[in-house]
């Protein structure tokens, strides 16, 4: 299993120096099976399942001439 931190980035200045603070918001998990899950710390009982996006095929309407 692979684990990735889900973070938000805050840019601020301290003593005239630009700084960046990374705040952890959750975890992205990739299981050995390839399934991908996302969980946020502020929603501890909710686990999101991620799927590859498959664009919908546009329906073609043929008009009689």
ABEGO torsion letter per residue (X at the ends): XBBBBBBBBBBBBBGGBBBBBBBBAEBBBBBAAGBBBBBBAABAABBBBBBBBBBBBBBBBBBBX
